[in-house]
Amino acid sequence: MPPIHNRSEYNPVRRKLRREMTKPEIILWSYLKGRGLLGYKFRRQHGIGRYVVDFYCPELRLAVELDGGQHFEPAGQ
């Protein structure tokens, strides 16, 4: 069974998204990084299957999608 998290074929996509974070993502990341939220570790632009979520906490199995306007586009649906 192939891995579901951070599949290597999506590495370039995740790198690009980390380089081009939106202003709200930058602000939220400043609070989440370094176990800044109640001691939980978050990852940014984390791959789950063929999707990339803005932030992911593996301990809580919590995915956060902050600004999802692209989800209303035909390609994002």
C-alpha positions in Angstrom: 0.0 0.0 0.0 1.5 3.4 -1.0 2.0 6.0 1.7 -0.9 8.4 2.2 1.1 11.3 3.9 3.5 13.5 2.0 3.8 11.5 -1.1 7.1 12.3 -2.9 5.4 13.2 -6.2 3.8 16.2 -4.5 7.1 17.6 -3.0 7.4 20.4 -5.6 3.8 21.4 -5.0 4.2 21.6 -1.3 7.5 23.5 -1.6 5.8 26.1 -3.9 3.0 26.5 -1.5 5.4 27.0 1.4 7.2 29.7 -0.5 4.0 31.5 -1.6 2.0 31.4 1.7 -0.8 34.0 1.9 -0.8 36.7 4.6 -3.3 34.9 6.8 -1.2 31.7 6.6 2.0 33.5 7.5 0.2 35.0 10.6 -1.2 31.7 11.7 2.1 29.9 11.2 3.8 32.4 13.4 1.6 31.1 16.3 1.7 27.4 15.4 5.4 26.9 14.7 7.8 25.6 17.3 5.0 24.0 19.3 3.5 27.4 19.9 -0.1 26.2 20.3 -0.5 24.3 23.6 2.7 22.4 22.9 1.3 20.6 19.8 3.5 20.2 16.7 2.1 21.5 13.4 3.3 21.0 9.9 2.6 23.4 7.1 1.6 22.4 3.6 1.2 18.8 4.6 0.2 16.2 2.0 -2.7 13.8 2.7 -3.3 11.6 -0.3 -3.6 13.9 -3.4 -4.5 16.9 -1.3 -2.3 19.4 0.5 -3.6 21.0 3.7 -2.3 24.3 5.0 -1.5 23.0 8.5 -1.6 19.5 10.0 -1.1 18.3 13.6 -0.3 14.6 13.5 -0.8 14.1 17.3 -4.4 15.3 17.1 -4.9 14.2 13.5 -6.2 17.7 12.8 -6.0 19.4 9.4 -6.5 23.1 9.1 -7.4 24.7 5.7 -7.2 28.5 6.3 -8.1 30.3 3.1 -9.8 28.0 0.7 -11.1 30.2 -2.1 -9.5 27.9 -4.6 -11.9 25.2 -3.5 -14.8 27.0 -5.2 -13.0 26.9 -8.5 -14.0 24.0 -10.8 -10.5 22.5 -10.7 -10.6 22.6 -6.8 -13.9 20.8 -6.5 
